[in-house]
Amino acid sequence: MNTLKPYPIDCVSVVIPVYNEQESLPELLRRTTAACESLGRAYEIVLIDDGSRDRSAEMLLEAAAAPGSHVVAVILNRNYGQHAAIMAGFAQCRGDLVITLDADLQNPPEEIPRLVQQAALGYDVVGSVRQNRQDSALRRWPSRLINWAVRRATGVGMSDYGCMLRAYRRSVVQAMLACPERSTFIPILANSFARHTTEIEVGHAEREHGTSKYDFLRLINLMFDLVTCMTTAPLRLLSLAGAGLALLGFGFGLLLLVLRLVFGAQWAGNGLFVLFAVLFFFSGVQLLGMGMLGEYLGRVYDDVRARPRFFIERVARGAAAAPLPPPAATNVGANAPAPCCTPPSCGS
């Protein structure tokens, strides 16, 4: 039975994290503004500079200062990572519907109206699936594996968690802002608060300027964030694997003892290399388990310290953008949710 209820959308916020994207920014602003103008609704474009080392921050401030600008420039004091930067944008935006978008233009801003259309039908989260991905095979195949693992762990049948072109209802954004954990993967976190989700297919273009900000080490860190933020299943699997290996080792040792008694002492020497192989295998499993346990403990330690996700150095709001946030929405990564904006405050 379809229980969807139409969701009124008066104001749309587009949240875009930016890190060393000075070459892409002019086209990004032009295309995103054109897409938002076609909505016929109030809108704001929230761009977060995540500690860029080029002129990105200056360009964002200039865009916000332009006459009649819908741009909100949020400048972080250093690099905190993509998802922390998006959370900073969530804390400053005012839309009834919040859309996230990457700054590299691989996901076209022209798809924004389709996301709004689906969200207006009553969906809490609208995801997107990249068609004809232009990434290398080294990026595509791990992405497919991760998406499969996330679907199995969460039970939410969304196909492409790596695509950040997504739409979130205001209530979902408020719920995410109220979460205190430091390690956050936004698509998974959002789905934990969403009742109705859907996906649309979107295009995917080659990156025209710069290189991907996710190098090998960042991808490894993202993988651990994914695993530790969505489930404790790896710890359970390690416990089961440890019990199974202990039984296997006991059985193997008993077998060697029986063979020695039956066939003589020469089996002790012949089995030396087998014992070394078993020892190395057990040692590897133990180190793997200790490493996984350390990842969880490290994230618990980060959460216990309760340091802010981000620190905002400056916010510049365009004349047509939403008003300044209430005092509860501070410059640090606090948990205070932001209220919705209305068409008069967001501009038209």
Stockholm file with secondary structure:
# STOCKHOLM 1.0

chainA/1-348         MNTLKPYPIDCVSVVIPVYNEQESLPELLRRTTAACESLGRAYEIVLIDDGSRDRSAEMLLEAAAAPGSHVVAVILNRNYGQHAAIMAGFAQCRGDLVITLDADLQNPPEEIPRLVQQAALGYDVVGSVRQNRQDSALRRWPSRLINWAVRRATGVGMSDYGCMLRAYRRSVVQAMLACPERSTFIPILANSFARHTTEIEVGHAEREHGTSKYDFLRLINLMFDLVTCMTTAPLRLLSLAGAGLALLGFGFGLLLLVLRLVFGAQWAGNGLFVLFAVLFFFSGVQLLGMGMLGEYLGRVYDDVRARPRFFIERVARGAAAAPLPPPAATNVGANAPAPCCTPPSCGS
#=GR chainA/1-348 SS CCCCCCCCCSEEEEEEEESSCTTTHHHHHHHHHHHHHTTTSEEEEEEEECSCSSSHHHHHHHHHHSTTCCEEEEEESSCCCHHHHHHHHHHHCCCSEEEECCTTSSSCGGGHHHHHHHHHTTCSEEEEEESSCCSCHHHHHHHHHHHHHHHHHHCCCCSCTTCCCEEEEHHHHHHHHTCCCSSCCHHHHHHTTCSSEEEEEECCCCCCSSCCSCCHHHHHHHHHHHHHHHCSHHHHHHHHHHHHHHHHHHHHHHHHHHHHHHHCTHHHHHTHHHHHHHHHHHHHHHHHHHHHHHHHHHHHHHHHHTCCSCBEEEEEECTTSCCCCCTTSCSBCCCCCCCCCCHHHHCC
#=GC SS_cons         CCCCCCCCCSEEEEEEEESSCTTTHHHHHHHHHHHHHTTTSEEEEEEEECSCSSSHHHHHHHHHHSTTCCEEEEEESSCCCHHHHHHHHHHHCCCSEEEECCTTSSSCGGGHHHHHHHHHTTCSEEEEEESSCCSCHHHHHHHHHHHHHHHHHHCCCCSCTTCCCEEEEHHHHHHHHTCCCSSCCHHHHHHTTCSSEEEEEECCCCCCSSCCSCCHHHHHHHHHHHHHHHCSHHHHHHHHHHHHHHHHHHHHHHHHHHHHHHHCTHHHHHTHHHHHHHHHHHHHHHHHHHHHHHHHHHHHHHHHHTCCSCBEEEEEECTTSCCCCCTTSCSBCCCCCCCCCCHHHHCC
//
